[in-house]
Amino acid sequence: MASIVGPKGQIVINKDIRERLGIKPGWIALQRLVDGHVELYFVPPEHDQSLKGSLAAHIKTIVGNESWAEVRALAWETAVRQKEEPPEEDA
């Protein structure tokens, strides 16, 4: 898979390589010189897609009539109690 360097030093990354790595237009190509050759790393741009719902499978739902404020207060109380209690010693 050889490419000819263009007049401005540009090269084309072969389509099969771009597809296998998922490289799309707008990605950043980081390059560095290592032992006489160039290494390229590709970084996708920041996305503009919503992340709403992406963690839904990992969230536990509140059961019962408690409000979010009540659940949060209970969680804080529990955390404080655990910090204040001395650690149990093995007998």
Backbone as CSV, one residue per row, in Angstrom:
resi,resn,N_x,N_y,N_z,CA_x,CA_y,CA_z,C_x,C_y,C_z
1,MET,0.834,-1.174,0.000,0.000,0.000,0.000,0.880,1.238,0.000
2,ALA,1.296,1.636,-1.110,2.160,2.805,-1.227,1.347,4.020,-1.658
3,SER,1.777,5.183,-1.213,1.162,6.445,-1.604,2.262,7.381,-2.065
4,ILE,1.930,8.240,-2.994,2.886,9.240,-3.460,2.647,10.524,-2.674
5,VAL,3.721,11.096,-2.176,3.624,12.335,-1.420,3.345,13.471,-2.392
6,GLY,2.303,14.253,-2.078,1.918,15.369,-2.932,2.848,16.560,-2.774
7,PRO,2.647,17.604,-3.592,3.534,18.767,-3.567,3.532,19.511,-2.230
8,LYS,2.494,19.372,-1.440,2.434,20.047,-0.136,2.748,19.074,1.007
9,GLY,3.289,17.896,0.692,3.635,16.914,1.703,2.451,16.064,2.139
10,GLN,1.364,16.106,1.400,0.170,15.354,1.768,0.227,13.922,1.250
11,ILE,-0.365,13.014,2.016,-0.536,11.634,1.558,-1.984,11.237,1.800
12,VAL,-2.427,10.213,1.111,-3.783,9.708,1.285,-3.709,8.403,2.063
13,ILE,-4.525,8.306,3.103,-4.602,7.064,3.875,-5.563,6.152,3.129
14,ASN,-5.128,4.937,2.851,-5.944,4.014,2.063,-7.315,3.816,2.688
15,LYS,-8.311,3.645,1.825,-9.700,3.540,2.263,-9.910,2.379,3.236
16,ASP,-9.311,1.217,2.963,-9.527,0.078,3.855,-8.971,0.340,5.252
17,ILE,-7.870,1.070,5.341,-7.307,1.422,6.646,-8.236,2.412,7.359
18,ARG,-8.715,3.431,6.639,-9.645,4.403,7.233,-10.898,3.708,7.753
19,GLU,-11.424,2.780,6.969,-12.644,2.078,7.382,-12.395,1.192,8.602
20,ARG,-11.280,0.487,8.623,-10.977,-0.402,9.748,-10.763,0.382,11.039
21,LEU,-10.187,1.578,10.938,-9.951,2.411,12.121,-11.130,3.335,12.425
22,GLY,-12.083,3.422,11.504,-13.243,4.289,11.718,-12.939,5.765,11.542
23,ILE,-11.881,6.076,10.814,-11.465,7.467,10.623,-12.446,8.184,9.695
24,LYS,-12.885,9.354,10.119,-13.842,10.154,9.349,-13.249,11.539,9.078
25,PRO,-13.811,12.259,8.108,-13.364,13.636,7.880,-13.527,14.476,9.146
26,GLY,-12.565,15.321,9.422,-12.617,16.177,10.599,-11.840,15.645,11.784
27,TRP,-11.384,14.387,11.710,-10.592,13.831,12.793,-9.225,14.505,12.819
28,ILE,-8.593,14.527,13.972,-7.263,15.110,14.121,-6.234,13.993,13.953
29,ALA,-5.219,14.248,13.145,-4.134,13.286,12.949,-2.911,13.789,13.718
30,LEU,-2.565,13.075,14.784,-1.369,13.411,15.556,-0.220,12.606,14.977
31,GLN,0.907,13.277,14.787,2.049,12.590,14.203,3.297,12.849,15.032
32,ARG,4.151,11.835,15.078,5.419,12.010,15.776,6.482,11.172,15.088
33,LEU,7.704,11.656,15.174,8.844,10.975,14.576,9.439,10.021,15.602
34,VAL,9.539,8.729,15.239,10.058,7.704,16.139,11.046,6.841,15.364
35,ASP,12.285,6.870,15.779,13.321,6.024,15.176,13.309,6.049,13.647
36,GLY,13.203,7.214,13.064,13.294,7.347,11.612,12.007,7.051,10.854
37,HIS,10.881,6.879,11.550,9.606,6.723,10.851,8.539,7.563,11.560
38,VAL,7.425,7.760,10.892,6.348,8.588,11.435,5.243,7.682,11.976
39,GLU,4.798,7.968,13.196,3.642,7.288,13.767,2.463,8.255,13.736
40,LEU,1.307,7.761,13.326,0.094,8.574,13.289,-0.912,8.037,14.291
41,TYR,-1.562,8.946,14.982,-2.659,8.617,15.903,-3.834,9.496,15.508
42,PHE,-5.005,8.925,15.482,-6.183,9.668,15.066,-7.111,9.895,16.242
43,VAL,-7.567,11.126,16.368,-8.450,11.515,17.461,-9.737,12.086,16.863
44,PRO,-10.893,11.528,17.246,-12.143,12.059,16.704,-12.432,13.444,17.287
45,PRO,-13.141,14.281,16.549,-13.500,15.597,17.084,-14.555,15.452,18.173
46,GLU,-14.766,16.522,18.939,-15.822,16.493,19.945,-17.143,16.274,19.232
47,HIS,-17.982,15.473,19.836,-19.257,15.169,19.193,-20.309,16.197,19.597
48,ASP,-21.343,16.284,18.800,-22.444,17.183,19.106,-23.742,16.406,19.298
49,GLN,-23.591,15.125,19.607,-24.760,14.282,19.799,-25.129,14.251,21.286
50,SER,-26.374,14.101,21.550,-26.858,14.044,22.921,-26.453,12.731,23.566
51,LEU,-26.097,12.800,24.829,-25.782,11.601,25.597,-26.966,11.177,26.466
52,LYS,-28.088,11.856,26.282,-29.271,11.559,27.079,-29.648,10.084,26.935
53,GLY,-29.759,9.425,28.040,-30.164,8.032,28.047,-29.033,7.032,27.881
54,SER,-27.815,7.493,27.681,-26.716,6.559,27.423,-26.353,5.724,28.653
55,LEU,-26.696,6.200,29.843,-26.400,5.451,31.058,-27.645,4.816,31.666
56,ALA,-28.736,4.855,30.952,-30.011,4.370,31.488,-29.928,2.935,31.991
57,ALA,-29.181,2.095,31.332,-29.085,0.696,31.733,-28.335,0.530,33.057
58,HIS,-27.580,1.545,33.454,-26.755,1.448,34.658,-27.349,2.198,35.848
59,ILE,-28.498,2.810,35.671,-29.106,3.619,36.728,-30.167,2.805,37.448
60,LYS,-30.105,2.835,38.765,-31.129,2.175,39.565,-32.278,3.165,39.752
61,THR,-33.469,2.709,39.552,-34.622,3.593,39.700,-35.028,3.683,41.162
62,ILE,-35.663,4.781,41.501,-36.160,5.004,42.849,-37.494,4.289,42.973
63,VAL,-37.596,3.452,43.990,-38.821,2.692,44.200,-39.563,3.306,45.378
64,GLY,-40.856,3.407,45.256,-41.668,3.924,46.351,-42.080,5.363,46.108
65,ASN,-42.495,6.018,47.179,-43.015,7.385,47.079,-41.970,8.441,47.410
66,GLU,-40.724,8.047,47.548,-39.684,8.998,47.916,-39.342,9.919,46.748
67,SER,-39.073,11.158,47.083,-38.648,12.091,46.038,-37.133,11.993,45.888
68,TRP,-36.629,12.564,44.824,-35.179,12.556,44.589,-34.456,13.248,45.742
69,ALA,-35.010,14.333,46.268,-34.385,15.063,47.372,-34.295,14.175,48.611
70,GLU,-35.342,13.381,48.891,-35.335,12.484,50.043,-34.287,11.384,49.877
71,VAL,-34.194,10.838,48.704,-33.216,9.784,48.438,-31.802,10.334,48.565
72,ARG,-31.571,11.531,48.031,-30.244,12.153,48.118,-29.882,12.431,49.578
73,ALA,-30.819,12.953,50.368,-30.560,13.235,51.781,-30.227,11.947,52.532
74,LEU,-30.964,10.885,52.265,-30.706,9.604,52.912,-29.313,9.082,52.544
75,ALA,-28.918,9.237,51.275,-27.591,8.787,50.835,-26.496,9.559,51.555
76,TRP,-26.666,10.878,51.719,-25.676,11.686,52.426,-25.598,11.277,53.897
77,GLU,-26.743,11.072,54.516,-26.758,10.648,55.924,-26.029,9.318,56.103
78,THR,-26.274,8.400,55.207,-25.629,7.090,55.274,-24.119,7.230,55.102
79,ALA,-23.695,8.055,54.163,-22.259,8.253,53.924,-21.581,8.882,55.129
80,VAL,-22.247,9.858,55.759,-21.672,10.515,56.939,-21.571,9.521,58.088
81,ARG,-22.622,8.719,58.293,-22.613,7.734,59.357,-21.465,6.742,59.177
82,GLN,-21.241,6.319,57.939,-20.160,5.363,57.677,-18.798,5.983,57.956
83,LYS,-18.645,7.267,57.693,-17.359,7.946,57.952,-17.136,8.110,59.455
84,GLU,-18.236,8.353,60.207,-18.112,8.607,61.635,-17.902,7.334,62.450
85,GLU,-18.417,6.208,61.972,-18.306,4.951,62.705,-16.867,4.463,62.688
86,PRO,-16.370,4.021,63.842,-14.997,3.478,63.842,-14.988,2.151,63.083
87,PRO,-13.879,1.838,62.452,-13.808,0.574,61.702,-13.911,-0.613,62.640
88,GLU,-14.571,-1.657,62.203,-14.716,-2.859,63.010,-13.389,-3.608,63.030
89,GLU,-13.028,-4.085,64.220,-11.786,-4.846,64.346,-12.112,-6.331,64.358
90,ASP,-11.271,-7.094,63.716,-11.457,-8.541,63.700,-11.071,-9.106,65.069
91,ALA,-11.878,-10.026,65.590,-11.590,-10.598,66.908,-10.704,-11.806,66.806
